[in-house]
């Protein structure tokens, strides 16, 4: 008989975490398999820790990992996978936008297809702003064009993975993980599962615009070197532009078809253009150097304060 762990990262989810546990418990109780829940408390500052501790005291099949502070959603998911000893794992957020009631269908899909990964594709996203829907659509399609690896469109971290994927995932040592990208990169047999995403049950989103852009930046820089090639291309274009402009003004002076003394505007445009290309190139290089700086320090991805059960 296969075993299942459900990994639930949490950050300030006091308004919803009790309902999340109740729905997960009801779903797992109907499965014909041994199951457990791994809650990862990502340094919550509200009553989430107290609620989770109460749940762990009541149910020994619930493991709670408390971080020493907030390390971020992806690191919370990583900790859950690191502590998963089951044959299968489902990654699901605590906000109930991804319905726990779909877990039996994911298991059935995995069994039917003999898949290593069942990734969930959102057919619709209730309760999301037009900007977030538009930006997510643009992000996934841009990432696919720039990356060397194909990523399924319109997916999140909600998915089922098996022990093969868990084993390979645990070999990754990089700190700035983009988990859905890593799982796609690992390979094996991966199949889609289409569903309707619900609105957040309660509380506020933990991904404001600032964090969305930071998350997108991590995904892009860790899975593509094309921004560097773009910077090189822009530099080449700037050089060609400069040469052509120099020839234009030199010939203009020789053949007297341009008044170089009145070219203040063209000089300023040239300076701004070249300055912009240089800053862009340095900025792209700086992002990659920053990633290297974080990786070579070899700090732990997260620090655990306490593990219950």
N, C-alpha and C positions, 0 to 999 in steps of 0.2 A: 504494500500500500504506500502510495506517495504521500509526502508531507508538504505542507504549505505554510509559508510565512507571509503576512501582509505588512508591508513597510509603510509607516505613516509619519512623514515629517510634520512637525508642529511648531508654530511660532505665534504666540499670543492668540490662541484659539479658544479662550475660555467660553465664548458664546456658542460654540458649535461642537467642542470636543466630546461632550457627553453624548450628544446625538450620533456623532460619528461612531463612537464605541458601541452604542446600542445597535445601530444598523449593521455594523460589521459582525458583532456577536451573533445576531439573528441569522445572518447569511452563512457564517461559518458553522453554526450549529446544525445546519441542514445538509452539510457536505459529508460525504462518506469517506472522510480522510482526516488524519491528524493535522490540526492547524494551530497557529499561534499568531498573535499580533505583536509587532515591534513598533512602539511609538518612540520617535526621536524628538525630544524636547530641545529645540534649537535656541536655548537661552531665553525662554519666555520671561517677560517681566510682569505678567498678569497672574491670574489664578490657575493657569494651565498646568503648572508643575504640581500643585496641590491636588487638582482633579485627577491627573494621571497617577499620582501616588496612591490615591484612594482606589482607583481602578485596579492597579497592580496588587494592592493588598487584598482585594476581593477576589481576583482571578489570577491564579498562578500561570495561566496560559498567556498572560499579557506581560511582555517585557518592556520596560521603559528605560531609555537611555537619556540621561540628562547631560547636556553640554555645560561647560563652565561659563560660556557666554554665547552670544549669537554669532555663529560662523557662516550662516547662509544655507539656503534650501538645498543646493546641490551637495554640500558637504554633509547635511543631515541625511539625505538619501544614501550617500556613500557609506556613512556609518551603519545605516540599516542593512545594507548589502554585506558589509564586512562582518556583521554579527548574525547573518542568516546562515543557518545550518540545514535548511530544508531542501527538498528536491525541487521545489518551485517557489517563486516569490512573486507577489503582486505589489507594485509600487503605486500608491494612491495618495493624493493630498487629503488633508483633514477637512477641507471646506465643503465637501459633499457636492462639488460641481461634477465630479466623476462618481456616478452612483455605485456604491458597494454592491448593489444587487446584480451588477453585471459580472461579478467574479465567477459564478457558476458557468456563465456563457463563455468566458475566457478560458476556463478549464476545459470545457467541452471542445472549444475550437482548437486548443493545444493538443488534446487527445486525438481529435479527428485528423488534424494535419500532421501530427507528430512533429510539431514545430518547436524550435528552441526559444523563439520570441513571438509573442502575440502583442503587437503594438496597436493602440487604440487611435483611430482617426476620427476627428470631430466632423460630423456632417453639419452641425449647427452649434452655435455657442450662445445660449440664452444669458441675458443680463450683462453682456459685454458692450462697451461703447463702440461707436462706429470707428473711432480712431484706433482702438485696440484691435478690432477685427481687420481693418485695413493694414495696420502696421505688421500684424502677425502674418498676413498673406504675403506682403512684400518681403518680410524677413526670410521666410522659409524658401521662397523662390529665388531670392538673391543669394542665399547661402548655398543652394544647390548649384547655381551657376558658377560660384567662386570656389567651391570646395572640390577636392579630389575624390570625395566620397559622396554617394547619393544618399540623401536623407528623405524619409517619407514626409510628404507634405501634410500640414495641419495636424500634427501630432504633439503630444506633451510627454510627460514622464509616466503617465498612466499606462501600464503595460504589465504583461506577465513574462517572466524570464525563467529559464530552467537552470539546473545545477552547472551545466557546461558554461553558460554565459556568466553565471556568478563566479565560477572558478577563474575564468579569463579576466573578468572585470577586476578581480582582486589583485591581479598582477600589475595593474596600472598604477604608477607612482606619481603621476603629475598631480599638481595641487588644484589648478583651475579647471576642474572637470565640467564638461558639457555632457551630461550623462546620456541623454538620448542620442547624441552624436557618437559617443564611444560605443554604445550598444550596436548602433548601425555599423560602425567600423569593424567590430568584432566578427560580424558575419554569421555563419550558420543559417539555418532555415528560419526566416522571419515572415510572418503573415499578418495582414491587416485585419482589424475588427472595427466596423463602423458603428458609431453610436451618436446619440444626441446629448450634448453637454448641457447640464442644467445650470441655473443661476446659483451664485453663492448662497448657502443656507443662512448664514449670519456672519457678522463681523465685516472687516474691511480687507481688500486685496493686499497682499504682501509684495506685489510687484507694481509699484508706481512707475511713471515714465522713466525716471532716472535709473532705476534698477533694471527696467526692460532694456534700455540701451546698453548698460554694462553687461547684461547677460548676452545680448546679441553680439557685443564686441568680443567676449570670451569665445563664443561659438565660432565666430569668423576667424579670429587670429589663431586659435588652436587647431583649426582644421583646414587652413588655406594659407599658402604663401603668395597668392595672387595679389594681395594689397602691395607687397613688395615689388612685384612685377609692374603693377600699375604706377607706382612711384618712379620706377626706372623709365617707364614709357613716357610719363609726364616730363621727366628730366630730359629725355631725348627730344621730345617735341619742343621743349623750351629752347634747347640748343639750336635746333633747326630753325625755329622762329627767329632767334637772335641773329643767326648767320644771314638769313634772308633779309631781315630788317637792316643789317649792316650793309649788305650789298645794295639794297634799295637806296639808302641814304648816300652811299659812296658814289653810285652811278648818278644819282640825282644831282650831286654836287658837280660831277664831271660834265653832264649834259644839261645842267642848269634847268631841270624840270621840278625842282623842289627847293624851297627856302629853308635851309637847315636851322637858321637862327631863330625862326618862329616855331620850332618843333617842341616847345615845352610840353604840350599835351602828350605827344607820342613818347617822349622820354619818360614821363611819369607813368604812362600805361606800361611801358617796358619794365620799369623798375618794380611796379606793383605785381606784374605778371611773374617775373622771375623770383621775386621775394615770396610770392604765394606758393610757387612750385617748390621752392627750397623748404619753406615751413611745412608744407604738406609731407614732403619726403622725410624730413627730420622727425615729424610727428609719427609717421608710420613706423619708422625705424625705432623710435622711442617706445612704442607700444610693444614691439617684439623684444626689445632689450629689457623692458620692464617685466615681461613674462619670464625671461631668462633669469633676471635678478630674483624673482620670487622662487623659482624652481631650485636654483643653486644653493639657496639658504637651507633647504631641506628641513624646513619646519614641519611639524605635524599638521595634517589637514584640519584636525579638530582636537579638542581636549575634553575628555569625559569627566564630569564631576561625580556621577553616581549611576550605577546600573541596578535597577530593581527587577527581581526575578531573573 
